[in-house]
Amino acid sequence: MLLSILEIISIIYLFGSFAIDKCNFVSARNNFGLRERLQRNPKMPPSINGQPLQVLAGIYIESLGNFRAADMSFDVDLYLYLSWKDYSLNHSSNDYLLLNDPNIRKYIWLPDLYFANARISRFHDVIAPNFNLFVDQKGEIAYSTRITLGVACNLDLSLYPMDSQRCSIQFLSYAYIEKQLKVRWFIGNSTRYNPNIQLPEFRISNLSNEYCNGIYIMLLWNTLLKEMNLVV
């Protein structure tokens, strides 16, 4: 194959979904063997030898703003990039399989990640559902989708109008504990943002990636945090 699955993710991540047409891929509609396996693919994490499945994540922040001091929240429009392995989806094609049909996607196991501190979450479906899903020969998946969030952030206004704020975007698996699923940031520059973002109240001074394991009912969940430092 001409490109690795990580290069596929990088192309989507850096240049957007329209750049992917320069890569070799074919539609899964013509791969009948894969279609048959999709029909019976269990909706459970495709773990290997009982080991937890590792899901790699990255974020591109397209827009950010509408900070509301009254209800301590802000809005963010982002692209979420995920990669994991599902060997039940391996195939013999020399090209990547593009699975962008919502009817096919519902037969594929997807990470059940949710944004823990989001009050409102919305996927985009104009003019079609905004997602890409590529599978290489070995069953490694590159998935991207666009999401708009209304995120809670405890704003500290004690130094207003010369205040600085630290807001986070937290996401984790809803059902699977760390023994079943581990979420990790992509190695390298896993988070980027649109350089044209202009905030009337703040400027972005720093973005950082963090990990946090939360314990609920004596079970351990794996959590990713995206910290944003905002200054006047």
C-alpha positions in Angstrom: 0.0 0.0 0.0 1.2 3.5 -0.7 0.4 5.0 2.7 0.1 3.8 6.2 -3.0 4.2 8.3 -1.3 6.8 10.4 -0.5 8.8 7.3 -4.1 8.6 6.3 -5.0 10.1 9.6 -2.4 12.7 9.3 -3.7 13.8 5.9 -7.2 14.1 7.2 -6.0 15.8 10.3 -3.8 18.3 8.6 -5.7 19.1 5.5 -9.3 18.0 6.0 -11.4 15.3 4.4 -11.1 16.7 0.9 -7.4 15.8 0.7 -8.2 12.1 1.1 -9.1 11.7 -2.6 -5.4 11.7 -3.4 -5.0 8.4 -1.6 -5.8 4.9 -2.9 -9.1 3.7 -1.6 -12.2 1.7 -2.7 -15.7 1.6 -1.5 -16.7 -1.3 0.8 -19.9 -1.7 -1.1 -18.0 -3.8 -3.6 -16.3 -6.0 -1.0 -18.9 -8.7 -0.5 -16.7 -10.8 1.9 -16.3 -7.8 4.3 -20.0 -7.0 4.0 -20.9 -10.5 5.2 -18.6 -10.1 8.2 -20.1 -6.8 9.0 -23.5 -8.4 9.3 -22.3 -10.6 12.2 -19.6 -8.4 13.7 -20.3 -8.3 17.5 -20.6 -4.8 18.9 -17.9 -5.3 21.6 -14.4 -3.9 21.8 -12.3 -6.1 19.4 -9.6 -6.9 22.1 -6.7 -9.2 21.3 -5.8 -12.1 23.7 -7.8 -10.5 26.4 -5.8 -7.3 26.4 -7.5 -3.9 26.5 -8.1 -2.3 23.1 -6.1 0.9 22.6 -7.9 3.8 20.9 -5.7 6.7 19.7 -7.3 10.2 19.7 -6.6 13.6 18.2 -8.6 16.9 18.0 -8.6 19.8 15.6 -10.5 22.8 17.0 -12.2 24.6 14.1 -13.9 27.4 16.1 -14.1 28.5 19.7 -16.1 31.2 21.5 -19.3 32.4 23.0 -17.9 32.3 26.6 -20.9 32.8 28.9 -20.0 33.9 32.4 -23.6 33.6 33.6 -23.8 29.8 33.1 -20.0 29.1 33.0 -19.8 27.6 29.5 -18.4 28.1 26.0 -18.9 26.6 22.5 -16.4 24.7 20.4 -16.7 23.2 17.0 -14.1 20.4 16.5 -13.0 17.4 14.4 -12.4 14.2 16.4 -9.9 11.7 15.0 -9.7 8.2 16.3 -7.7 5.1 15.3 -7.9 1.5 16.6 -7.5 -2.1 15.3 -10.4 -4.5 14.5 -9.0 -7.6 12.9 -12.4 -8.8 12.0 -12.4 -6.1 9.3 -9.2 -7.1 7.6 -9.4 -7.6 3.8 -7.5 -8.6 0.8 -7.8 -5.4 -1.2 -4.5 -3.5 -1.9 -6.3 -0.2 -1.2 -7.9 1.3 1.9 -11.6 0.7 2.2 -13.8 3.8 2.6 -16.8 3.1 4.8 -18.8 6.3 4.6 -22.3 4.8 4.4 -24.2 5.2 7.7 -26.0 1.9 7.0 -22.6 0.1 7.0 -21.2 2.1 10.0 -23.9 0.8 12.3 -22.5 -2.8 12.0 -19.0 -1.7 13.0 -17.9 -1.4 16.6 -17.1 2.3 17.4 -15.6 3.6 20.6 -18.4 4.8 22.9 -16.6 8.0 23.8 -18.5 10.9 25.3 -17.6 14.4 26.4 -18.0 14.3 30.2 -18.2 18.1 30.7 -20.3 18.9 27.7 -23.8 20.2 28.3 -24.7 20.0 24.6 -23.3 17.7 21.9 -24.2 17.6 18.3 -23.0 15.7 15.2 -23.2 17.3 11.8 -25.2 15.8 8.9 -25.4 18.6 6.3 -25.4 17.9 3.4 -24.5 14.3 4.5 -23.3 12.8 7.8 -19.9 14.4 8.4 -17.6 11.4 9.0 -14.9 9.3 7.3 -13.9 5.8 8.1 -11.0 4.0 6.4 -9.8 0.4 7.0 -6.5 -1.0 5.9 -5.7 -4.6 5.0 -4.9 -5.5 8.6 -8.1 -4.0 10.1 -6.6 -0.8 11.3 -9.2 1.9 11.3 -9.0 5.7 10.8 -12.2 7.5 11.8 -13.0 11.2 11.8 -16.1 13.1 12.6 -17.2 16.7 13.2 -18.8 17.6 16.6 -20.2 20.9 18.1 -20.1 21.1 21.9 -21.4 23.4 24.6 -18.8 22.8 27.3 -18.9 23.7 31.0 -16.0 25.7 32.4 -15.6 27.2 35.9 -14.6 30.7 35.0 -12.6 32.5 37.7 -13.6 36.2 37.4 -11.9 37.4 40.5 -9.2 39.3 38.5 -11.6 40.6 35.8 -11.0 42.3 33.5 -7.3 41.1 33.6 -8.3 37.5 34.2 -7.0 34.3 32.7 -9.0 31.1 32.4 -8.2 27.4 32.1 -10.9 25.3 30.4 -10.9 21.6 29.6 -12.6 19.3 27.2 -12.9 15.8 28.8 -13.8 12.6 27.0 -13.8 9.0 28.0 -15.6 5.7 27.4 -19.1 5.6 28.7 -19.3 1.8 29.4 -15.9 0.2 29.2 -13.4 0.3 32.0 -9.6 0.6 31.6 -9.2 -3.2 31.6 -11.3 -3.3 28.4 -10.4 0.0 26.6 -7.5 2.5 26.9 -7.8 5.9 25.2 -4.5 7.6 24.4 -3.5 10.7 22.5 -1.7 10.3 19.2 2.0 10.6 19.5 3.3 14.0 18.6 1.0 17.0 17.8 -2.3 15.4 18.6 -4.2 18.6 19.1 -4.3 21.6 16.8 -6.5 24.6 16.3 -7.5 26.9 13.5 -5.0 29.8 13.5 -7.8 32.1 12.4 -9.7 31.8 15.6 -10.3 35.3 17.1 -11.8 35.7 20.5 -13.0 39.2 21.6 -12.4 38.4 25.3 -9.3 36.2 25.2 -6.4 34.7 23.2 -5.3 31.1 23.4 -2.0 31.0 25.2 -1.5 27.2 25.4 -3.0 23.8 24.6 -2.0 20.8 26.6 -2.9 17.1 26.6 -3.5 15.3 29.9 -4.7 11.9 31.2 -7.0 11.3 34.1 -8.3 8.0 35.5 -11.6 8.3 37.2 -13.0 5.8 39.7 -16.7 5.2 39.6 -18.3 2.5 41.8 -14.8 1.1 42.4 -14.1 0.7 38.6 -11.3 2.5 36.8 -12.2 4.6 33.7 -9.5 6.0 31.4 -10.1 9.7 30.6 -8.4 12.2 28.2 -8.4 15.9 29.0 -7.7 18.8 26.7 -6.6 21.8 28.7 -6.8 25.3 27.2 -5.2 28.4 28.8 -6.9 31.6 27.8 -5.6 35.1 28.7 -6.8 38.6 28.1 
